[in-house]
């Protein structure tokens, strides 16, 4: 059963939309092929530099001069800076050498430039000798969804391929945490605080929620009013970034926001009560200490198992825990320390973000929508509910786009041209993989 629509297309308009879609897709594929071909040519420029230097005992400066000469020749002809072209040659050589599967997928038009960047960003943590193993799986993963959606899954994949466990690398990096002041100009400085990503995301989330409360208190004083307090609130034109920065400084200096517009005479106001909420996905084997598989900070990427186990052990902080099957990655159990309904926890664990193809709005910022309207008999269960952001919720209601939910939380979207697009629920990475072996000595037959 499909949802109702109130905006219709004529047959000719539908044909036009289908034609426009196909033309754009064809242009995109041609552009991707041309861009990939350009990368291969630039990689040949890097090969030329190596060829010129073959057998020459060149110092580092001499080698740089050869590369600069080649880059400048191409740069002047193509109206770009030689510095930019030199950087492009280096990136092209790395892409051809370390990520051949990704480059081929781009060349075939199966993925976009955004996917290529996401693969290179995720693979940057890997030693060069491990990148091809990562590349093969990453290229296949990229064909399944948009670049924005697969970015965090690519980072998890890179962690799985890395020869040094995420725990060891996290422990080494965590030992360097500190607070630094970097002096700037115009009386400004940067306060830098390298801390675990989990805590950084939680701090940022809390500051964002607090900033929204401040923005929501802005009111317009009645005509002729001399209320000084209202005047101060009304003239507050700070941006969200500026408010976040002011709140962070205020709390660091006072531990309690002094400029809390929701505070009353009895003590702390709403801002002091706001707490960050973060979803943590914990593979069961990591939870019990039998695996070093990283947990996942939903929407961001992997975190070290020790932190995940500490949170799962019973912290009073409002973390949400999601336990997954060690092989299939299926959600086994969700738990939280806040009073939320089990069905909402299950949906957040399954969806993670808006379920319109390509949309990345986090589930906690979306509306829970009945795929089949409740008023038309649609049940209130996980098989008929999904997270949609306000934009795509409205589109489902008021445009020719239709949607139905298939078993397993798969959403089948049907465009005005009749094209079917499947949006799959994000599967969590398995903690155990099996590889074939040639050893048949113990085989029963």
N, C-alpha and C positions, 0 to 999 in steps of 0.2 A: 504494500500500500504506500502511496506517495503523498507528500504534503501538498496542500492546495496552493495555487498561485493566483495572483490577481492581475499580473501584467502579461499580455499575450503578444506573440510574434506572428506575423503572417508567414505563409510559406516562402514568399520571395525574400522576406527579411531574414528568415532562418537560413535560406540558401546563401544569402550575402554574408551572414555571420560565419557560416561554415567555410566559405571561400576566403574570408579575411583571416580566419584562424589558420587555415592551411598555408596561405601565403606567408604569414609571419613565421610559422614553423619552418617553412622551406628556406626563408632568408636566414633564420637563426642557424640552421644546419650548414648553409653555405658559408656563413661568417665563421662558425666554429671550425670548419675544415680549413678555411684560409688562415685563421689565426694559428691553428696547430701546424700548418705547413710553414708559416713564418717562424715558429719556434724551432722547427727542424733546420731551417736555413741558418738561424742565428747559432744553433749548436754547431753547425759546420764551420762557422766563423771561429768558435772556440777550438775546433779541431785544427784549423789553419794556424792559429797561434801556436799550438803544440807542435805542429809540423815545422814551423819556422825555427822553433827553439830546439828541435831534435839535434842531438849531438853538439849543442852549443853549451858551454859552461857559463850560463848567464846568471848574473846576479839578480836579486829580486827586482831592483829598479829597472834593469834591462828587460826582464820579462814583462813588467808592467808597461814599459814603453811599446813593446810589440803589440800587446793587447790594446793599448790606447790608440795605436796607429790604425789597427783594423777597425776598432769601434768608430773612430773619427771619420774614416772613409765612408762608412755606411750612414753615420749620423748626419753628415753634411748633405748627403743626397736625399735623406728622408726628412729633413727639417726638424730634427730633435737634437737635444744636447748630447755631446759625446759621453758625458758621465751617465746619463740615462741609458744610452745604448750599451755602454760597457756593463752596466748592471743587468740589462736584459740578456746579454750574451751569457753571463754567469748563471742566471736563472734558467735559461734555455738549456744549457749544458747539463744542469742538475736534473731538469725535468726529463730530458731524453735519456740520461744515464740511470737515474734512480727511480723514475716513475713511468716506465714505458706503457704499462697497461692503462694508466690514467690518461696519458697522452693519446693513445689509440682510441679510447672511448670518447674523448673530446673531438678528435679528428672525424669520428663517425657521426658526431652530432648527438650522441647518447647522453652526454653530460654537458654542463656549461662551464664557462670560465670561473664562475663562483665555486663550482665543485672542485676544480683544479686547485684554486687557492686554498680551499678547505683541506684538501689532501696534503698539500705541501706544508700548511701550518701545523696540522696534526703530526705529520711525519718528521717535523724539524727536531723533535726530541730524540729521534732514533739515530744510532750510529749508521753510517752509509751502508755497511754490509747487511743491515737488517731492513733497509727500505724497500727492496724489491718484494720481499715476503709480504710486507704491509701493503704495498702498491696493488698487488693482485686482488686482495680481498677488498681494499678500499675502492677500487674502480667498480667492482661489482656492487658494493653497497651504495655508491653514489647514484646508480641508475634507478634506485628504488624510491627516491624522494628528492625534495629540493635541497639546495646547498645548505640553507640555514638549518633545516631539520636534521641533516645527517652530520653536521659539524661535531656535536657532542659525541655521537656514536663513533665517529672517526677517531676522536681523542681516546675513547675507551679501547678501540681496536689497536691503536698505537701502543697503549700501555700493555696490552696483552702480548704484543710482539717484542717489546723492549727486553733485552737480555738481563737487565737489572730490575728487580721488583720495584713497584711504585712505593712500597713501604720504605725500602732502603733509601731511595732518592728523596722521598718526602722527609725522612728523618734528617738527612744531611742538609736539605734546604731549610727545614724548620729551625735547625740550629743557628741559622744566620738571621733570624727575625730580629728586628730592631726598629728604632724610630730615628729618622734623619730629617734634618732641616736643610733644604737646598735653597740658598739665597738667590733671589731673583732681582728684578729691577722695579722701579717705581714703588718702593716700599713693600713689595710682595715677596713671599717665600713659599716654597712648597714643602708641606709636611708629608714625608714619605714613610710608610709603615708596612714593610713586607711581612705579611702574616698568612696563615693557611687560607686557601681560597674559600673554604667552608665558612670561616669566620668573616672574611671580607664580604661575601655575598649576604650573610646575615646582617652585618652592620649596615650595608647599603640598603637592604630591604627595610630595615627599621627606620632609617633616616627618610626613606621615600614615603613610608606610611605617615610619619610624623609631619613631613612637609605638606602632605595632602590635607592633613587636619588643619594646619595653619592657613592654607589656601582657602579651605572651606569656611573659615571663620571671617573671611573678608566680607564686609557688608557695606551697604551704602547708607549713610546717616539720613534720617528724614530731612526734608527741606526745612531750612532755618534752624537746624539743630546745631548746638555748640558743644555736643558731647565730645570731649577730647579723646576718650578711648576709641570711639568709633572713628574719629578722624585719623588716628594713627593706623588703625586696621585698614581703612579704605585706601590710604596712601601707600600701603605696602605693595610695591610693584616688583618685588624680587622674583627671579625665575626659580624653578625647582632646583636647579644646580646650586644657585646662590643660597637658597634656604637650607639645603642639605649641608652645605659647607658651614653655615652659621650655626646650625644645630650641633654639628660635630664638635665645633670649637666650644660652644656653650657647655655641652655635656662633659667634655674633657676638662674644662676649667671648674665646673661647679657640680658635676655628677648628676645634676637635675636641671632640665631646661628652665631657666629663669623667666624667659619670655614666652611662657606657655599661655596662650589666650584662653584655654579651656580651664585653667586652674581657678579654684575657688578659695575662700578663706580657710577652709578646713584642711588644706594640704595639696598634694600633687594633683594635677589635672589629667586629662586624657593622654597627653603625650607620654607621661611617665609610665602609664599602664600598657603602652603599645609594646608588643614583643614581635620579633621577626619569626617567620615560619618558613622552614626549609624542608623539602622532601629528600630523604636519603634512601637509596635502593641498596639493600645489603644481600649479596648472595649467601645462601644458607651455610655453605661450607666455610666461607670467610667468617661468618658470625660465630661459628663454633671453633675457629682457630685452625681448621684443617686445610685452609687454602690461603694464599696471599693475593687472591683475586681482588682487585680494587672494588670498592663500593662506588655508587654513582650519585653525584649531586644533580638532581633532576634539572635538565635544561642547561647544565653547565659542563659537566664532565666528571672524571674519576676523582675520588679522594682515597686516602690511605685506609687500609682495613682497621688499624688500631683506633682511629677516630670513630669509625662506624661502629665498632664493637663497644666502645665507651658509650656512645649515644644509645645503642640498643640495650645496654645493661640496665638502664633505668634512670637516666638523667631526668631532672625535673623541667628542663628546658623544653619548649614546645616543638620538638623535632617530630616529624612524621616518618615512621619506619615502614619500608616496603620490603618484604622478604620474597625472594624469587627462587624458583627451582634451579638447582645447580646445572642441569643439562639443557632444558628447554627454555629457560628464562621466563617461564610463566609466573605471574604473580600468585604466591601462595597465601600470603596473609598481609594485612595492613593493620597498623596500630598507631595510635596517637595519644597524647596526653591532654588533648583538648576535647571538649564535648561536641564532636561532630558525628553525624550519622554514618553508619557503616557503608551505606550505599554511596555516599559522597566520597568517602575515602577510597572505595573501590574504583569509582569513576576517575578520580584524580590520578590514581596509580595507573590506570589503563590508558587514559587519554593524554595526560601531561600538557596538552595544548589544544587550541581550537582544532576541530576535526574537519575543517574545510581544507581541501588539498593545498598544501604549501603554506598555510597560515601557522605562525609560531607564537601567537598570543598565549601566554601561560594559562593553564587550566584555572588557577586561582583567580585570574582576572576575567574569566569567561562566565557565561550563563549556562546553566544545565537545562538543555532543551529536550522536550519530548519529540522524538522523531515522528511518531504518529501522535497527533494532538491528544491530550488527555480528554478534552471535551468530546472527541470522536472515539473514545474507548481505548486510547493508547495506555498501556499499563505503566506504572511508575516502578520500573525495574531497570537493571543495567542493560537489558536487551533492547530497551526502547529509549534510553537516555544517552546523551553525548554532550560534551562541552562545545559551545559555539561562542565566538566573540560577538559583540553587539552588531558589528558590521555584517558578519555572515549569518547571524541569526535573522536579521532583518531581510537579508537577501533570500533566505530560505522561505520567508513568509510572503514577500512581495515581488518576487521575480519568477520567471519560468524555470529556474533551477529547481530540481526535485531531488529528494534524498530518501533512501530507505536503509535500514540497518540489517545487515546479514549476521549470521551466527559468528561468534568470536569477536564482536565489537567492530566488524568491518563496515564502513559506511560506503554505500554505493551512490555516488552523485551523478545525476544525469543533466547535462547542459541543455540549453535551449535548442542546440542542433541535434540532440539525441545521442551525443557521445557520452559514454560511460567512463567515469573515473572512480577508481577505488582508493579510499583512504584507509590505510591499515593502522591499527593501534601499534604504538611503538613497543617492540619486544625488547626486554632487557637482555644484556649479553650473558650467555651461559658461562658458568664458572669452570666447566669441565669440557674438554674436547677430546675426541678419540681419533687417532691416526692409524691407518692400516699398517700392518707389519708383514714382512716377508718370512718371518720365523714361523714355520708350521710344525716345529718339532713336538709341540704339545697338543697339536690338533687331534681330536678324537677320531677323525676319519682320514 
